[in-house]
Amino acid sequence: MPPCLLKPQRALVRARWGVFGTFAVVGFLSAIWLVNIPDIQERTGTSHAVLGGLILLLGLGALVSMQFTGILIRKIGSRASSLLGLGFLVVTVNLPGMATDAVSLGAALFIFGLGHGITDVAMNQHAVVVERGYSRPIMSAFHAFYSLGGAVGAVAAAAGQSSGLDLAWILFLACLVGAAGAAFSAPRLLSTATELRLEAGAGPDPVNEDASQGTVLPDRNRRRIVALAVMAFLILLSEGAANDWSALQTVECLNESEAAAALAYGAFASAMTVGRLLADRAAHALGPVRVIRYGSLMAGAGMLAVVTSTLYPLSIIGWLLFGLGLSGIIPQIYTAAGAAGRDDSGKTLARVVSCGYVGLLAGPAIIGWLGGMVGLTLAFILPLLFCAFGVILAKAVAPASDEVAPEHMHNIQASSSER
């Protein structure tokens, strides 16, 4: 039975699993590419410096497609946009393995990035709509499935490499797995008709009432969106810095082995995943503002331990706290962005996601540049300071009084908990 003909409760439960699948597939395909970077670099004969520049083309492709994804969502809906982006990713994950030189690799990564940009915005927008129907926080769990998909992809790629499987076959098999995941998700996502009914039933946004005669957002709402974009940039910059430099900081500053350094990154990544699985309950119990404030304080305490400690065990605890604190912040920001621009939520979310993506790309470069000047440990004072902005700007995610699901949807809490 098509989703548009299902009862709202059943449609939302199915859509939740569809979004889980979408996030997992994107995480899986991203990890497959990342784990195979050394092999791709060897095949194309590119240096580290050239490869670093080419990887930026992937980010550029994503940023380019993010700019028109909001318009795409308004035209065809977030479901169709998500599936379009997902299909694009499934096909183009093969392209880096086909590259023979730096030019073809750059083109492959740019095209692969286009798919990332469309999917990142569209799947988060669809998640916002599903969460709105549930009338309780569920966004963090979607991001946890991205992390879980990434873990599965890393293990699968490592298994393929250890078995001597050719890169082209690894990527092709990943393509098939991604296609299977997309086939699982597609019939479960909300239909455009159901999505529109949820949007219409949510009621007008009170912060836009005084703008009913025009299309310009009031200053209050504009400031809110700017604050969300700033938080997304700073938090994802900090996350990107930890992803790329946590292991090296452990080696260079604590004189530990590479195996011990891998545990530093593992502590951070594991804490991010576990935190995202728990953050929805925390947001439901405490509210999104407290999740961001307490999370920022926890992340700041963790980074303070990393920066000041010369003891490896304390540094590991610091990375755990840093990951756990950051884990629930971005999902709350994206949920708030989808609600803040309800007249054109796809476009608003695209702007916030774009700012976050720029931060994710810029973080490793900025920390690397500072690390070359003052050392990696002192460079990590920057993400420590950024955690303070989470405390200061947390109020921006406070839900408006109308950001509650319509009355006929309230019973989804009971029905979904039984499932």
C-alpha positions as CSV (number, residue, x, y, z in Angstrom):
1,M,0.0,0.0,0.0
2,P,1.5,3.4,-0.9
3,P,2.5,5.6,2.0
4,C,0.0,8.2,1.2
5,L,-2.9,5.7,1.8
6,L,-1.5,4.5,5.1
7,K,-2.8,5.7,8.5
8,P,-0.6,8.6,9.8
9,Q,0.9,6.4,12.5
10,R,1.9,3.6,10.2
11,A,3.2,6.0,7.6
12,L,5.5,7.7,10.2
13,V,6.8,4.5,11.6
14,R,7.6,3.2,8.1
15,A,9.1,6.6,7.2
16,R,11.3,6.6,10.2
17,W,12.8,3.3,9.1
18,G,13.2,4.7,5.6
19,V,15.2,7.6,6.9
20,F,17.3,5.3,9.0
21,G,18.1,3.4,5.9
22,T,18.9,6.5,3.9
23,F,21.3,7.9,6.5
24,A,23.0,4.4,6.9
25,V,23.5,4.1,3.1
26,V,25.1,7.6,2.9
27,G,27.4,6.8,5.9
28,F,28.3,3.4,4.3
29,L,29.2,4.9,0.9
30,S,31.2,7.7,2.5
31,A,33.3,5.3,4.5
32,I,33.9,3.0,1.5
33,W,35.5,6.0,-0.3
34,L,37.5,7.2,2.7
35,V,39.0,3.8,3.6
36,N,40.1,3.3,0.0
37,I,41.9,6.7,-0.4
38,P,45.4,5.2,-0.1
39,D,44.7,2.7,-3.0
40,I,43.1,5.4,-5.1
41,Q,46.0,7.7,-4.5
42,E,48.5,5.0,-5.6
43,R,46.5,4.2,-8.7
44,T,46.3,7.8,-9.8
45,G,49.9,8.7,-8.9
46,T,48.9,11.8,-6.9
47,S,51.0,13.3,-4.1
48,H,49.6,14.1,-0.6
49,A,49.4,17.8,-1.4
50,V,47.6,17.2,-4.7
51,L,45.2,14.7,-3.2
52,G,44.4,17.2,-0.4
53,G,43.4,19.7,-3.0
54,L,41.4,17.2,-5.0
55,I,39.4,16.2,-1.9
56,L,38.4,19.8,-1.5
57,L,36.7,19.4,-4.9
58,L,34.4,16.8,-3.3
59,G,33.4,19.4,-0.7
60,L,33.0,22.0,-3.5
61,G,30.7,19.7,-5.4
62,A,28.6,19.2,-2.3
63,L,28.4,22.9,-1.6
64,V,27.3,23.7,-5.2
65,S,24.5,21.2,-5.1
66,M,23.4,22.3,-1.6
67,Q,22.6,25.7,-3.1
68,F,19.9,24.4,-5.3
69,T,18.6,21.5,-3.2
70,G,16.3,23.8,-1.3
71,I,14.6,24.8,-4.6
72,L,14.5,21.1,-5.6
73,I,12.8,20.2,-2.4
74,R,10.2,22.9,-2.9
75,K,9.5,21.6,-6.5
76,I,9.5,17.8,-6.0
77,G,9.5,17.3,-2.2
78,S,12.2,16.0,0.2
79,R,11.3,12.3,-0.6
80,A,12.0,12.5,-4.3
81,S,15.1,14.7,-3.7
82,S,16.5,12.2,-1.2
83,L,16.0,9.4,-3.6
84,L,17.5,11.4,-6.4
85,G,20.6,12.2,-4.4
86,L,20.9,8.6,-3.1
87,G,20.7,7.2,-6.6
88,F,23.4,9.7,-7.7
89,L,25.6,8.6,-4.8
90,V,25.1,4.9,-5.4
91,V,26.3,5.3,-9.1
92,T,29.1,7.8,-8.6
93,V,30.8,5.9,-5.7
94,N,32.4,3.9,-8.6
95,L,34.0,7.0,-10.2
96,P,37.0,7.5,-8.0
97,G,38.0,3.9,-8.7
98,M,37.9,4.5,-12.4
99,A,40.2,7.5,-12.2
100,T,43.6,7.2,-13.8
101,D,45.2,10.5,-13.0
102,A,44.7,13.7,-11.0
103,V,42.4,15.3,-13.5
104,S,40.0,12.4,-13.8
105,L,40.1,11.9,-10.0
106,G,39.2,15.6,-9.4
107,A,36.2,15.3,-11.8
108,A,35.1,12.1,-10.1
109,L,35.2,13.6,-6.7
110,F,33.4,16.7,-7.7
111,I,30.5,14.6,-9.2
112,F,30.5,12.4,-6.2
113,G,30.3,15.5,-4.0
114,L,27.2,16.8,-6.0
115,G,25.3,13.7,-4.8
116,H,26.5,14.2,-1.2
117,G,25.2,17.7,-1.2
118,I,21.7,16.8,-2.5
119,T,21.3,13.9,-0.2
120,D,22.6,15.6,2.9
121,V,20.1,18.4,2.7
122,A,17.1,16.3,1.4
123,M,17.4,13.5,3.9
124,N,17.7,15.9,6.8
125,Q,14.7,17.8,5.6
126,H,12.7,14.5,5.3
127,A,13.9,13.7,8.8
128,V,12.7,17.0,10.1
129,V,9.2,16.3,8.7
130,V,9.0,12.8,10.2
131,E,10.2,14.1,13.5
132,R,7.6,16.9,13.4
133,G,4.9,14.2,12.9
134,Y,6.2,12.2,15.9
135,S,6.0,15.3,18.1
136,R,9.1,14.1,20.0
137,P,12.8,14.2,19.3
138,I,14.1,11.5,17.0
139,M,16.6,13.4,14.8
140,S,19.8,12.2,16.7
141,A,19.0,8.6,16.0
142,F,19.0,9.3,12.3
143,H,22.5,10.7,12.6
144,A,23.6,7.7,14.7
145,F,22.6,5.5,11.8
146,Y,24.9,7.5,9.6
147,S,27.7,6.7,12.0
148,L,26.7,3.1,12.1
149,G,26.6,2.9,8.3
150,G,30.1,4.4,8.3
151,A,31.4,1.8,10.7
152,V,29.9,-1.0,8.6
153,G,31.5,0.5,5.4
154,A,34.9,0.8,7.0
155,V,34.8,-2.8,8.1
156,A,33.5,-4.0,4.7
157,A,36.2,-2.0,2.9
158,A,38.9,-3.4,5.2
159,A,37.7,-6.9,4.6
160,G,37.8,-6.5,0.9
161,Q,41.3,-5.1,1.0
162,S,42.6,-7.9,3.2
163,S,41.1,-10.5,0.9
164,G,43.0,-9.0,-2.1
165,L,39.8,-7.8,-3.8
166,D,40.4,-5.3,-6.6
167,L,39.4,-1.7,-5.8
168,A,36.9,-1.7,-8.7
169,W,35.1,-4.7,-7.3
170,I,35.1,-3.3,-3.8
171,L,33.4,-0.1,-5.1
172,F,31.0,-2.1,-7.3
173,L,29.9,-4.3,-4.5
174,A,29.4,-1.2,-2.3
175,C,27.3,0.2,-5.2
176,L,25.1,-2.9,-5.0
177,V,24.8,-2.7,-1.2
178,G,23.9,1.0,-1.5
179,A,21.3,0.2,-4.2
180,A,19.8,-2.5,-1.9
181,G,19.6,0.1,0.9
182,A,18.0,2.6,-1.3
183,A,15.4,0.0,-2.4
184,F,14.7,-0.7,1.2
185,S,14.2,3.0,2.0
186,A,12.3,4.2,-1.1
187,P,8.9,2.7,-0.4
188,R,9.0,3.6,3.3
189,L,9.6,7.3,3.0
190,L,6.6,9.6,3.3
191,S,4.9,10.3,0.0
192,T,4.8,13.9,-1.2
193,A,1.1,14.1,-0.4
194,T,1.6,12.9,3.2
195,E,4.5,15.2,3.6
196,L,2.4,18.2,2.5
197,R,-0.4,17.2,4.8
198,L,2.1,17.1,7.8
199,E,3.4,20.5,6.7
200,A,0.0,22.0,6.4
201,G,-1.3,20.5,9.6
202,A,1.5,21.9,11.6
203,G,0.0,25.3,11.5
204,P,1.5,28.7,10.8
205,D,4.7,29.8,12.4
206,P,3.9,32.6,14.9
207,V,7.3,34.3,14.2
208,N,6.1,34.8,10.6
209,E,2.6,36.1,11.3
210,D,3.7,39.7,11.1
211,A,5.2,39.0,7.7
212,S,2.0,37.6,6.2
213,Q,1.9,40.6,3.8
214,G,5.3,39.9,2.4
215,T,8.0,37.3,1.9
216,V,10.7,38.8,4.1
217,L,11.3,36.9,7.3
218,P,11.1,39.1,10.4
219,D,14.4,40.2,12.0
220,R,13.8,37.9,15.0
221,N,13.5,34.8,12.8
222,R,16.4,35.9,10.6
223,R,18.7,36.3,13.7
224,R,17.6,32.9,14.8
225,I,18.6,31.3,11.5
226,V,22.0,33.2,11.5
227,A,22.6,31.9,15.0
228,L,21.8,28.3,13.9
229,A,24.2,28.6,10.9
230,V,27.0,30.0,13.1
231,M,26.6,27.1,15.6
232,A,26.5,24.5,12.7
233,F,29.7,26.0,11.3
234,L,31.6,26.1,14.7
235,I,30.4,22.7,15.9
236,L,31.1,20.8,12.7
237,L,34.5,22.6,12.4
238,S,35.3,21.2,15.9
239,E,34.1,17.7,14.8
240,G,36.1,17.8,11.6
241,A,39.2,18.8,13.6
242,A,38.8,15.9,16.0
243,N,38.2,13.5,13.1
244,D,41.4,14.4,11.3
245,W,43.8,15.4,14.1
246,S,43.0,13.4,17.3
247,A,45.2,10.5,16.4
248,L,48.2,12.6,15.3
249,Q,47.9,14.8,18.4
250,T,48.2,11.7,20.6
251,V,51.3,10.6,18.7
252,E,53.1,13.9,18.5
253,C,52.1,15.4,21.9
254,L,51.9,12.4,24.1
255,N,54.5,10.2,22.4
256,E,52.2,7.3,22.1
257,S,52.2,4.5,19.5
258,E,50.0,4.6,16.4
259,A,47.8,1.9,17.9
260,A,47.3,4.0,21.0
261,A,46.6,7.0,18.8
262,A,43.9,5.0,16.9
263,L,42.1,4.5,20.3
264,A,42.0,8.3,20.7
265,Y,40.0,8.7,17.5
266,G,38.0,5.5,18.3
267,A,37.0,7.0,21.7
268,F,35.8,10.1,20.0
269,A,33.9,8.4,17.2
270,S,32.4,5.8,19.5
271,A,31.2,8.5,21.9
272,M,29.6,10.4,19.0
273,T,27.7,7.3,18.0
274,V,26.5,6.3,21.4
275,G,25.7,9.9,22.2
276,R,23.5,10.2,19.2
277,L,21.6,7.1,20.1
278,L,20.9,8.6,23.6
279,A,20.5,12.3,22.6
280,D,16.8,12.0,21.6
281,R,15.8,10.8,25.0
282,A,17.8,13.6,26.5
283,A,16.2,16.2,24.2
284,H,12.7,14.8,25.1
285,A,13.4,15.0,28.8
286,L,15.5,18.2,29.0
287,G,14.6,20.1,25.8
288,P,16.9,21.0,22.9
289,V,18.3,24.1,24.6
290,R,19.7,22.2,27.5
291,V,21.0,19.4,25.3
292,I,23.1,22.0,23.4
293,R,24.2,23.9,26.6
294,Y,25.1,20.9,28.6
295,G,26.6,19.2,25.6
296,S,28.8,22.2,24.8
297,L,29.9,22.3,28.5
298,M,30.7,18.6,28.4
299,A,32.6,18.9,25.1
300,G,34.5,21.9,26.4
301,A,35.5,20.0,29.6
302,G,36.7,17.1,27.4
303,M,38.8,19.3,25.1
304,L,40.2,21.1,28.2
305,A,41.4,17.7,29.4
306,V,43.0,17.0,26.0
307,V,44.7,20.4,25.9
308,T,46.1,20.4,29.5
309,S,46.8,16.7,30.1
310,T,50.1,14.9,29.5
311,L,48.6,11.6,30.6
312,Y,47.3,9.3,27.9
313,P,44.3,7.8,30.0
314,L,43.1,11.4,30.8
315,S,43.4,12.4,27.2
316,I,41.2,9.4,26.2
317,I,38.6,10.5,28.7
318,G,38.8,13.9,27.2
319,W,38.1,12.6,23.7
320,L,35.2,10.6,25.0
321,L,33.7,13.6,26.7
322,F,34.3,15.8,23.6
323,G,32.5,13.3,21.4
324,L,29.7,12.7,23.8
325,G,29.1,16.4,24.2
326,L,29.1,17.2,20.5
327,S,27.0,14.2,19.5
328,G,23.5,15.7,20.2
329,I,24.1,19.3,19.0
330,I,23.9,19.2,15.2
331,P,20.6,17.2,15.2
332,Q,19.0,19.8,17.4
333,I,20.3,22.6,15.1
334,Y,18.9,20.9,12.0
335,T,15.5,20.3,13.6
336,A,15.4,24.0,14.6
337,A,16.4,25.1,11.1
338,G,13.6,23.1,9.5
339,A,11.1,24.7,11.9
340,A,12.5,28.3,11.6
341,G,12.0,28.5,7.9
342,R,8.7,26.6,7.7
343,D,7.5,28.7,4.7
344,D,10.5,27.3,2.8
345,S,12.1,24.9,5.2
346,G,14.2,23.1,2.6
347,K,15.9,26.3,1.6
348,T,16.5,27.4,5.2
349,L,17.9,24.0,6.1
350,A,20.1,24.0,3.0
351,R,21.7,27.3,4.2
352,V,22.4,25.9,7.7
353,V,23.7,22.6,6.4
354,S,25.9,24.4,3.9
355,C,27.4,26.5,6.7
356,G,28.0,23.4,8.8
357,Y,29.6,21.6,5.8
358,V,32.0,24.5,5.3
359,G,33.0,24.2,8.9
360,L,33.5,20.4,8.5
361,L,35.8,21.1,5.6
362,A,37.6,24.0,7.1
363,G,38.2,22.5,10.5
364,P,41.1,20.1,9.6
365,A,42.8,22.8,7.5
366,I,42.5,25.5,10.2
367,I,43.8,23.2,12.9
368,G,46.6,21.9,10.7
369,W,47.6,25.5,9.9
370,L,47.6,26.5,13.6
371,G,49.3,23.2,14.6
372,G,52.1,24.1,12.3
373,M,52.5,27.4,14.1
374,V,51.9,26.6,17.8
375,G,51.6,22.8,17.9
376,L,48.5,20.6,17.7
377,T,47.8,20.7,21.4
378,L,47.6,24.5,21.6
379,A,45.7,24.5,18.3
380,F,42.9,22.5,19.9
381,I,42.2,25.6,22.1
382,L,40.2,26.8,19.2
383,P,37.5,24.2,19.3
384,L,37.6,24.6,23.1
385,L,36.6,28.2,22.6
386,F,34.0,27.3,20.1
387,C,32.2,25.2,22.7
388,A,31.4,28.5,24.5
389,F,29.4,29.6,21.5
390,G,27.2,26.6,22.0
391,V,26.3,27.7,25.5
392,I,25.8,31.4,24.3
393,L,23.7,30.6,21.2
394,A,21.7,27.6,22.5
395,K,18.5,29.6,22.9
396,A,18.3,29.7,19.1
397,V,17.0,26.1,19.1
398,A,14.1,26.8,21.5
399,P,10.9,25.6,19.7
400,A,8.2,28.1,18.9
401,S,4.9,27.5,20.5
402,D,3.4,26.0,17.3
403,E,6.2,23.5,16.7
404,V,4.0,20.7,18.1
405,A,2.4,18.2,15.9
406,P,-1.3,18.6,15.1
407,E,-3.7,17.1,17.6
408,H,-4.6,14.1,15.5
409,M,-0.9,13.1,15.5
410,H,-0.3,13.2,19.2
411,N,-1.1,9.5,19.7
412,I,1.9,8.6,17.6
413,Q,4.0,8.7,20.8
414,A,2.1,5.8,22.3
415,S,1.8,3.8,19.1
416,S,5.5,4.2,18.2
417,S,6.7,3.3,21.7
418,E,4.8,0.1,21.5
419,R,6.7,-0.8,18.3
